Amino acid sequence: MDIKQIKDCIKADKYEMSQHALERALERDIWKEDIEHAIIHGEIIEEI
């Protein structure tokens, strides 16, 4: 899956976050909307 496909899934609300990711986001006071915005509008600074 490439970044365009990931962004498309986010925009269409066709994805799931793991329980672990949800717990960590809650601990860090990060909202689902913040994560979505970062993925859709952010840039890849390093590819592996």
N, C-alpha and C positions, 0 to 999 in steps of 0.2 A: 504494500500500500504506500503510495507516495503522498506528499504533503497536500496536493490538490484534493485527493480523495478524502484525506482526513478533514480538511476544511469543509468540503461538501457535506460530510457526515455531521459535522458540528452544526453547520447552518441548517440542516434538515432535522436536527435533533434525533439523529439515528446512531447513537452511541451509548455506551454504558461506562461508568466509572467503577472501578473495583471498590470494595468496602474499605480496603487499606488506603486507597487514594482519598476517599471521602473523609476518613478519619484524620489523615494527615492535613488535609485542607482545613478541616474544622479546627484542629489544634493551632493552625497558623493563621486563622481568621481570613481564609481565602474563599471567596464565593465562586460558585459554578460559573457565573457570568464573567468573573475576572479571568478564569482559566480559558473559557471560550474566546474572550476578546484577545487574549495573548496568543492563542493558536491562530486565530483568523487574521490578526493584524500584525503579528510579530514577524521576525525574520530569522531564518536559520543562519547561525553564525559559524557553525562547523558541522560538516557531515562526516559520518563515520563510514 
